[in-house]
Each structure stands twice: as C-alpha cells, then as structure tokens.
Amino acid sequence: MTYNKLKRIDLIFHEDCDCRQVLEKTFSKSNDEIINDILESGLKGRGGAGFPTGLKWKFTAEQPSDERFVICNADEGEPGTFKDREILFKVPGKVFSGMAVCGKVIGAKQGYIYLRGEYRFLLPELQKALDKFHDEIKDLLDFKISIQMGSGAYICGEESALFESMEGKRGEPRNKPPYPTVAGFKDKPTVINNVETLVYSFMICKHGPTKFKELGTSDSRGSKVFSISGDTPIAGIYELELGMSLDHFVEEFGDGDTKAVQVGGAAGFCVPRKKFKETIIGFEGVPTGGSMKVFNSSRSMYNVLHNYLEFFEEESCGQCTPCRVGCQQLIKGIEAVKKGEQKAAYLDQLMKLSETMKLASKCGLGQSVANSFSSIVDNFREEMIY
Amino acid sequence: MPEVQELVKSLADKYGRKRENLLHILQGIVEQERYLSDVALTEVARELDLSAAQVYGTATFYTFLDTEPRGKYVIRVCRTISCDMKGKNRIIQAIEDALKIRLGETTQNKKFTLLETNCMGWCHEGPAMLINDQAYTNLTEEKVIEIINDYVKNK
C-alpha cells in the first residue's frame, strides 16, 4: 500500500474569504456544472460514513418534489470529536455559503443547522453571523437558514434520528430505505451534510476541484480536519492531508510512549502499536470522522473499553433489542471476566454478541459498537482478563 | 400554577403549535424553570393538542430536558474517556466537597445541581464541564473551586 507523509494543510481555516464573491462566481455556473465539480473533486462526507457528497446532492436534486431541504449536521457527539465547533466558531460564513450552494443546486429554499445542545454557547455569535449572511446574499439567492438546537442526545447525529428530533419527536432512527435524498426532513428530499463537508464543498467552489483532488489518495481525496486528544503533548485541531500512515501520525502527535490510537471515536477502531505502520488513515484503511485519541502505555485498555461501553449503553435509543440489550450485556460481560466470575473464553462469546449487534442493529450506533469492542478485545485481550 | 401556564402559552405563541415546535417549547421551559414539571408537560400537551404521553415520551428522550427539579445552575462534568483520563473524578470530588452534595444531587438552596454528562467536545482541553450553557475547560481542583465560589457569591 502507498501512503502519504503527514502534511499539514491550511484550507478550511485559511483567512476569511469573501464568501459573496465566491458565491457569485459559483452561481454563474449551471447546477449540473457545480455538481460535476463536487463529483470531480472526489469529496466524501466528513462525518465518518464517507458517502460521495456530489452524488448526495445529485440524487436529491433529481428527486421530484415541491420542497427540498439542506441540513447541516452540527450534532457533533462522537467522543473525541470537536472540530465542527471550531469550524462554526471560526469560519461560520463558509458553512452558510456551503449550505447556500447546496440549496441552489438542489432547489431548496430553506436550510437548517442542527446544533448540539452542548454548543449552545455558540448560538448568539452564530445567529449574528447568520443574520449578516442573510443580508449579504438576499439579492443573490432566495435561501434562508435557521438554527435548531439539540438537547443532549448522541443518537441525533444519526441523520434519520436528527430528522425525527427536528420534527419534535424522540430521536429514534428510522428504517432505511427510504434514504434522506428521497424522504428526509418532513419526508421531503433532503441533503444532510456534516459541517466540515459543507465547508469543503464551498472550498471546492472557490478553488476548483483540481486543487482538492491533488491532495490525498485515490480513495480518500483531499484533506480533513482532525480532532486530536489523549496522551499527546499537542492536543488540538489540525487539518491534515488524508492517506497518511498511523506511524507518521504517532511520530508527530504521540508522546513517545504511544501504545494504541483509537481512530474514529468510540464508534471507531483501536489500532495497537504493532499495526501503526500498515494502517492508513482514510477510506481505504481506517476511516474517521476526525476523532484521534492517543493512549500511552500507562493506560488500561479495559478502562477505555468500559468507558466506551458505558457511553453506548447510555446513548443507545433503546428502540431495537440488539443494541439496547447488547450494550448492557457487553458491559456486564467484561466486568464479569475482569472479576474472574467468567472464564477468559467468555470474551469470545461477547465478540459473537458484538457481531450480532453489527448485523442486527437498526442504525449505525448499534452496528458500530463491535468496531471498538472487537478491536480492543482482540488486541488487548490480556488487559481484559488480568 | 398560572405562571407555567403563561410561560407555555407565550412559548407556543412564539414558536407555533405544531408537533415540530415541541422541542423548541420544551427547551424554552427548561431555560426558564431548569426542568419540566408534570404541570408544565400536561400544559404543553394541552396547548399543542398532543397526548401527555407523547410530550413526556419526547421530553424524557433528551438528557438536557430534565423532568426532575434542578438547581438554578446545572453543573455537568464530562465523564468520557479523555476527561476521565485527565482526572474528572478529582474535579467531581472537589465540587462535591465545595457544595456539600453528591453527584446527582441538588443543593438545599436549589442553586446547584451536580451531574455527569457524555462527551461535550472539549477532549483536547479536559477536564471540562458545563454550568448551564457556559463551558469551562482545562479544569484543576483549584480552578473549579474558584469558579464555583464565584457562582456562590456573585450569581
């Protein structure tokens, strides 16, 4: 496998551009041309799932309907992810502009930002910036954005749960299909993109697809904003080119004693030291919504896993049995093994349970518990037992 | 309790009386009252022409829509892994000692409630906590005592 050297990029936070000017330039193109630019750039969703952004826009635009919506998913709740807060704080205009471009392309007149309740302190400034933006583009495009607050539910970051929440209901994920491009908010065709995805879409409008495409690898084009925390002397938010090896990452961000990196938060994968060299950060390797947690050898991976499972147990919406009961049983299970009430081989049964959850859970939450569970138990089995 | 009735009515006037406005209204009540009383919930149900069960079901889904009485200032300390690794237990202990309450409890004067919460997006600056909407980061025991004392004296 080929990988890139770690390279810092300065696209997203780069000096505030004149959004109005870029929008004017973009709107001189046809909608098809704009979609083709986004497709050409290879941009994939930055929330973690990695669906091609251009396709999402295209499908929504093609869906016959009298009404369509753009939603910016700012319900950033994955443990270890905090980059969307920084983006909304530092360059809100670029987020709004990305939404406006999407709105024009798909024919939506209304956009929403679903902001997690924990970030309510951002609201006054964000609303001010939004009012200014509305004023700036009022002669350019008939498009309004409203901010809706969440109320402390991780699952509402799941797109269909987010629609339910916006409709004033419990944030319980829906069955798919239909997908949001067909029936999203209020059952209308909806583009729902992560904060960062919308900004990159706008940056592609500004710089053209080539500049973006030159970065990254064939499966993971461009750069990405990473939230780096844990045992690192330089925790923080960094924009890096995609496709680096974890080895290079740890060299830059580790504290010299790194034993594992959790890539993609609690719903992601734990990579142990022996696999740093062969692991690529990107869609061909281990994908991430941005969360990178570094653990050094003083950390108990049992405690890490226990903390993640407690998180999932509490944040599971409880709608489907595999996830609701599975999370509880996984916690009880590892506790029993640790206390010696169950034999070590019981861990294999728990692994099977997590596989069942992956297959049978309704949404991404239950499906991804197995990611951290099996990667931690597999690689740090002795720490689970002794 | 006519006060709650008035509050619910004014929020419904402001946001609308459709189902999609429910969360706005509940959030508005919590902002004023810090929690959703049974009276408030049934009042919302009446005002929006929903069943009380639908309103209660929605409210109890969300961590920040408390249905138990809370203090004027709700302190939520992050318990997720990064803050845990950086010593959130010591922070909680310090607050418990300062306010003479345990985790989950409210002070007798109804001024403070101490809770834990899941990852709130400050992993690089942990341990972190929210007091109502305000975020406090890079906490130490000394720093948290200072913050709490400021609330005790000045707010």
Interface residues (C-beta under 8 A of the other chain):
Chain A: E76 G77 E78 P79 G80 T81 F82 R85 R116 G117 E118 Y119 R120 F121 Q148 M149 G150 S151 G152 A153 Y154 S165 M166 E167 G168 K169 R170 G171 E172 K186 S227 I228 S229 G230 D231 A235 G236 I237 A266 K293 R299 N303 V304 N307 Y308 E310 F311 E314 E315 C317
Chain B: K18 R19 E20 N21 L22 L23 H24 L26 Q27 G57 T58 F61 Y62 T63 F64 L65 R79 T80 I81 S82 D84 M85 T117 N118 C119 M120 G121 W122 C123 H124 E125 G126 L130 D133 Q134 A135
